Amino acid sequence: MKLQIIDRNNKTAGDLELRDDVFGLNPRRDIISRVILWQLAKRRSGNHSVKGKSDVHGTTRKMHKQKGTGGARHGSKKAVQFRGGGVIFGPVIRSHEFDIQKKVRKLALKMVLSAKVKSGDLVIVDSLNYDEKIKTKEFLTRFDGLESALFVDSVKNENVLNALSNIVGYDFIPQIGANVYDIVRRKKLVLSVDAVKELQGRLV
């Protein structure tokens, strides 16, 4: 398939041939959601925890004698049913990560790219490389009408990052960091020609 290339003046600068095995797949929600859950699970710190019976501060002296009081036979003030006692079956520090096959991750990335093409939310520009410092207002003028967008270039560009730093809903990542979650959470996907070529070479 072919998609138009937009230049810095928002005019057509030719067409770019896209590979059908990267941008022409039929998206599957189950695979995409599976990879998103995997990404979000890796981000979780897992440092939530509570103190158990052996962790709380308290005396180990027997509360009262074993028999003759008419009360239960308690042996510790740190038991879970007492005020200040430990918590039973509470959360512990752990990792929430789980494994997922590389081929599934790659397939999900190709599917979200294909979904952007089908919905008409993929924009290809001739270049996102600005040698000079670009102002935020100039950047917004070029991409007027994009309320939520992810910009992907072949390399990390500090000028673009600085221009986008104070715009809500705009993100920028190099193509090596392109991932399913970041693409899905933004309405539009803006790729430079170099980024498209490198993505196709990486995902084939």
Buried (B, 14 or more C-beta within 10 A) or exposed (E): EEBEBBEEEEEEBEEBEBBEEBBBBEBEEEBBEBBBEBBEBEEEEEEEEEBBBEEBEBEEEEBEEEEEEEEEEEEBBBBEEBEEBBBEEEEEEEEEEEEBEEEEBBBBBBBBBBBBBBEEBBBBBBBBEBEEEBEBEEBBEBBEEBEEBBBBBBEEBEBBEBBBEEBEBBBBBBBEEBBBBBBBEBBBBBBBBBBBBBBBEEBE
